[in-house]
Amino acid sequence: MRVETSIVRPSDRERLRNRALLDHAPIPLLYRTGDGALHAANRAARHLFGTEDRLPADTAALLGTPSAERRIVRIPTMQDAPPRTFALAVAQGSGSGGVTHFLALTDIEAELNAADARTLRDLLQILGHEIMNSLTPIVSLAETAHEMAEHPMDPATADMIHEALGTILRRTRGLDRFVQGYRDLARLPPPDLRPTDLHDLLRALGALFGARWHGRVHLETSVPPRRVIVRLDAPQMEQALLNLLNNAAEAALAAADPAGPTGPTVWLQGHATSTGMVIAIRDNGSGIEDTYRDAIFRPFFSLKPNGNGIGLSLARQIAQAHGGSLTLDPPRPDTPWRTAFLLSL
């Protein structure tokens, strides 16, 4: 009896092993060849795109052109369900076997849904709190004024009704400002990125600051020694930084000691980094307690008696829309300032 055996060459064995490993990877993996075509590299990708190898051109177009940047893409599923959201990462290929790029897709739909739910829950809580704070006294005062108006009025009653209506008017105007502030947060347009000279931006901010605070708050501006060009939306960035500057001026003015060696002061500094730029805004106010360090960026949260809690939240939203960040620097006892915000791009 003759026994037939199949011979598997080492290269074939390695290829089969690699294929098995790829098929067990839970995330869809793809590769792009020199002709621009995208191919499914494992079982998860074949299942997602409904193909055994090459992706149709219209489906491949959803993933865009090769880019080293990690980005978010929406991909329709094969079960007629709504599109799902994936984080797309791209790596350069060596060219071996005609492969120019490797692509990995991570399903982040659940994470986004959870984040959206948390955001909505927080927003509804804030909206409910602020609106009820205004509506409760409005309803109470309106009922009192209505009851008083049903009876003959003497001058004292008329004065009480007039005072109640004045309070109602103030609270409704405050509620209107709150709603308008929410609308400003909700409809911030995408930034129009254009080359901007950091020197020009800081000088313009200094002029705007001086027009409002001249003679009351001193501004010290520090610009980089060399010209720095950055891509940003100048009007949006001015809006964000002016909010920070005005907050700093108010804090410095509120904590100023008339008998002290220095008056209320705000520091505005910009400098380039190896990856972008940082603009720092500092003041010698009373500082921010550790308890509130995270809460101050929450929409509608304010430590000021008449604050609407929009400025810091809007400034951070603008920074993040530019791909940057806005943070509160930890206090340092060896500096003349007590509060320092850093806007990094």
C-alpha positions in Angstrom: 0.0 0.0 0.0 1.4 3.4 -1.0 0.8 6.3 1.4 0.7 9.7 -0.2 1.9 12.7 1.8 1.6 16.3 1.0 4.6 18.5 1.4 4.1 22.0 2.8 7.1 24.2 2.1 8.2 26.5 5.0 7.1 29.6 3.1 3.6 28.1 2.6 3.5 27.0 6.2 4.4 30.5 7.4 1.8 32.0 5.1 -0.9 29.7 6.4 0.0 30.5 10.0 0.0 34.2 9.4 -3.4 33.9 7.7 -4.8 32.0 10.7 -3.4 34.6 13.1 -5.0 37.4 11.1 -8.3 35.6 10.9 -8.4 35.5 14.7 -7.9 39.2 15.1 -11.2 40.8 16.2 -10.8 44.0 14.3 -11.1 44.3 10.5 -7.7 44.5 8.8 -7.1 45.6 5.2 -4.2 46.3 2.9 -3.8 48.5 -0.1 -1.9 47.5 -3.2 0.1 49.6 -5.7 -2.9 49.9 -8.0 -4.9 51.6 -5.2 -7.2 48.7 -4.6 -8.1 47.7 -1.0 -8.2 44.1 0.0 -9.7 42.3 3.1 -6.9 40.7 5.1 -8.8 38.8 7.7 -12.2 37.2 8.5 -13.5 40.3 10.3 -12.8 42.5 7.2 -14.4 40.0 4.9 -17.5 39.8 7.1 -17.8 43.6 7.4 -17.4 44.4 3.7 -19.1 41.2 2.3 -16.1 40.3 0.1 -13.6 37.5 -0.1 -10.8 39.8 -1.2 -11.0 43.1 -3.1 -13.3 45.8 -1.8 -15.6 47.5 -4.4 -14.4 51.0 -5.4 -17.4 52.8 -3.9 -16.8 51.0 -0.5 -13.1 51.7 -0.6 -13.8 55.4 -1.2 -15.4 55.6 2.2 -12.0 55.0 3.8 -10.4 57.9 1.9 -6.9 58.4 0.6 -3.9 57.0 2.5 -2.9 59.2 5.5 -0.8 58.7 8.6 -3.5 60.5 10.7 -5.8 58.4 12.8 -9.4 59.4 11.8 -13.0 58.5 12.2 -15.0 56.9 9.4 -18.7 55.7 9.1 -19.2 52.4 7.3 -22.5 50.8 6.4 -22.9 47.2 7.7 -24.1 44.2 5.6 -27.2 43.6 7.7 -29.1 46.8 6.6 -28.4 48.2 10.1 -27.4 51.9 10.5 -23.7 52.6 9.7 -21.2 52.1 12.4 -18.3 54.3 13.5 -14.7 53.1 13.3 -11.4 54.6 14.2 -9.1 54.1 11.1 -5.4 53.7 11.6 -3.0 53.5 8.6 0.6 52.2 8.5 3.0 52.4 5.6 3.8 49.2 3.8 7.2 48.1 2.7 6.1 47.5 -0.8 6.8 43.7 -0.5 4.2 41.8 -2.4 2.8 45.0 -3.8 1.5 46.2 -0.4 1.7 49.9 0.0 -0.4 50.4 3.2 -1.9 48.5 6.0 -5.3 49.6 7.5 -6.9 48.7 10.8 -10.5 49.5 11.8 -11.5 49.7 15.5 -15.3 49.7 16.2 -15.9 52.7 18.5 -19.7 52.9 18.1 -20.4 51.6 21.6 -17.9 54.0 23.1 -19.4 57.0 21.2 -22.9 56.0 22.2 -21.9 55.8 25.9 -20.1 59.2 25.6 -23.1 60.7 23.9 -25.4 59.3 26.6 -23.2 60.7 29.4 -23.1 64.1 27.6 -26.8 64.2 27.1 -27.5 63.1 30.7 -25.1 65.9 32.0 -26.7 68.4 29.7 -30.2 67.6 30.7 -29.2 67.8 34.4 -27.7 71.2 33.8 -30.6 72.5 31.8 -33.1 71.2 34.3 -31.2 72.7 37.2 -30.8 76.2 35.6 -34.3 76.4 34.1 -35.9 75.3 37.4 -33.8 77.8 39.3 -35.4 80.6 37.2 -38.9 79.2 36.7 -39.6 78.4 40.4 -39.4 82.1 41.6 -41.1 83.3 38.4 -44.1 81.0 39.0 -44.3 82.0 42.7 -44.1 85.7 42.1 -46.6 85.5 39.2 -49.1 83.7 41.5 -48.6 86.4 44.2 -49.0 89.3 41.8 -52.1 87.6 40.3 -53.7 87.2 43.7 -53.0 90.8 44.7 -54.4 92.2 41.4 -57.8 90.5 42.1 -58.4 92.8 45.1 -58.6 96.6 45.4 -55.1 98.0 45.4 -53.7 100.6 47.7 -50.3 102.2 47.0 -48.5 99.6 49.0 -50.1 96.7 47.1 -49.3 98.4 43.8 -45.7 98.8 44.8 -45.5 95.1 45.8 -47.0 94.0 42.4 -44.6 96.4 40.6 -41.6 94.9 42.5 -42.8 91.3 41.8 -43.1 92.1 38.0 -39.7 93.6 38.0 -38.2 90.5 39.6 -40.1 88.3 37.0 -38.6 90.5 34.2 -35.1 90.1 35.5 -35.3 86.4 35.9 -36.9 85.8 32.4 -34.1 88.0 30.9 -31.5 85.8 32.8 -33.2 82.7 31.5 -33.1 84.1 28.0 -29.3 84.8 28.3 -28.8 81.3 29.5 -30.7 79.8 26.5 -28.8 82.1 24.1 -25.5 80.9 25.7 -26.5 77.3 25.1 -27.2 78.1 21.5 -23.8 79.6 21.1 -22.2 76.4 22.4 -24.3 74.2 20.3 -23.8 75.9 16.9 -20.1 76.6 16.9 -19.0 76.2 13.2 -15.9 74.2 12.2 -12.8 76.4 12.3 -11.6 78.0 9.1 -7.9 77.2 9.4 -5.6 79.8 7.8 -1.9 80.7 8.3 -1.8 83.2 11.1 1.2 85.1 12.6 1.3 84.5 16.3 2.8 88.0 16.8 -0.2 89.6 15.1 -2.7 87.5 17.1 -1.1 88.5 20.5 -0.9 92.1 19.5 -4.6 92.2 18.5 -5.5 90.6 21.8 -3.4 93.2 23.7 -5.3 96.0 21.9 -8.7 94.5 22.6 -7.7 93.9 26.2 -6.5 97.5 26.6 -9.7 98.9 25.2 -11.7 97.4 28.0 -9.3 97.2 31.0 -6.9 100.2 30.4 -6.0 101.9 33.7 -7.6 99.1 35.8 -5.7 95.9 35.0 -2.1 95.8 33.8 -1.3 93.4 30.9 2.2 92.0 30.4 2.6 90.5 26.9 5.5 88.2 25.9 5.9 87.2 22.2 8.3 84.7 20.7 11.6 86.2 19.4 11.1 84.8 16.0 8.1 84.9 13.7 5.7 81.9 14.2 3.1 81.0 11.7 0.3 78.7 12.8 -2.8 77.5 11.0 -5.9 78.5 13.0 -9.3 80.3 12.8 -8.2 83.8 14.0 -11.7 85.1 14.9 -12.6 81.9 16.8 -9.2 81.9 18.6 -9.6 85.6 19.5 -13.0 84.8 21.0 -11.6 81.9 23.1 -8.6 83.9 24.3 -10.6 87.0 25.1 -12.9 85.0 27.3 -9.8 83.8 29.2 -8.3 87.3 29.4 -11.5 88.9 30.6 -11.9 86.1 33.3 -8.3 86.7 34.3 -8.8 90.5 34.5 -12.0 90.1 36.6 -10.2 87.7 39.0 -7.1 90.0 39.3 -9.3 93.0 39.9 -11.5 91.3 42.6 -8.4 90.1 44.5 -6.4 93.3 44.2 -4.8 94.7 47.4 -4.7 98.5 47.1 -1.9 98.6 49.6 0.0 95.8 47.9 3.3 96.2 45.9 1.6 95.2 42.6 -1.8 95.9 41.2 -4.1 93.6 39.3 -2.0 92.0 36.5 -2.6 89.6 33.7 0.2 87.9 31.8 -0.2 86.9 28.1 2.5 84.7 26.6 2.9 82.8 23.4 5.7 80.5 22.3 6.4 77.8 19.7 6.9 74.2 20.6 8.4 71.3 18.7 4.9 70.3 17.6 2.9 73.5 17.6 2.4 76.4 20.0 1.2 77.3 23.5 -0.5 80.5 24.6 -0.6 81.0 28.4 -2.9 83.4 30.2 -2.1 84.0 33.9 -3.4 86.3 36.6 -2.6 87.3 40.2 -6.2 86.8 41.4 -7.1 84.6 44.3 -6.7 81.3 42.3 -9.1 78.4 41.8 -9.6 75.8 44.5 -8.8 72.2 43.7 -12.4 71.3 44.2 -13.4 73.3 41.1 -10.5 72.5 38.8 -12.6 70.0 36.7 -16.0 71.7 37.1 -14.9 75.1 35.7 -14.9 73.7 32.2 -18.4 72.3 32.5 -21.0 74.3 30.5 -23.0 76.8 32.6 -20.9 76.2 35.7 -19.6 79.5 37.1 -17.9 80.7 40.2 -18.9 84.4 39.5 -22.2 85.7 41.0 -23.5 86.8 37.7 -21.5 84.4 35.4 -23.3 82.3 32.8 -20.6 79.6 32.7 -20.2 79.8 28.9 -16.7 81.4 28.5 -14.4 78.6 29.6 -16.5 75.8 28.0 -16.6 77.7 24.7 -12.9 78.4 24.9 -12.1 74.7 25.4 -14.5 73.7 22.6 -12.7 76.1 20.2 -9.3 74.7 21.3 -10.5 71.1 20.8 -12.0 71.9 17.4 -8.5 73.1 16.4 -7.1 69.7 17.5 -5.7 71.3 20.6 -6.4 71.5 24.3 -7.2 74.0 27.1 -6.0 73.1 30.5 -5.6 74.7 33.9 -2.0 74.6 35.0 -1.3 73.5 38.7 -0.5 76.5 40.9 3.1 77.2 41.7 4.1 79.1 44.9 7.3 80.5 43.4 5.4 82.6 40.8 3.5 85.9 41.0 0.4 84.5 39.4 -2.2 82.3 41.0 -4.1 81.0 38.0 -2.7 79.9 34.7 -4.5 78.6 31.6 -2.6 76.9 28.8 -4.1 76.7 25.3 -2.0 74.3 23.2 -2.2 73.6 19.5 
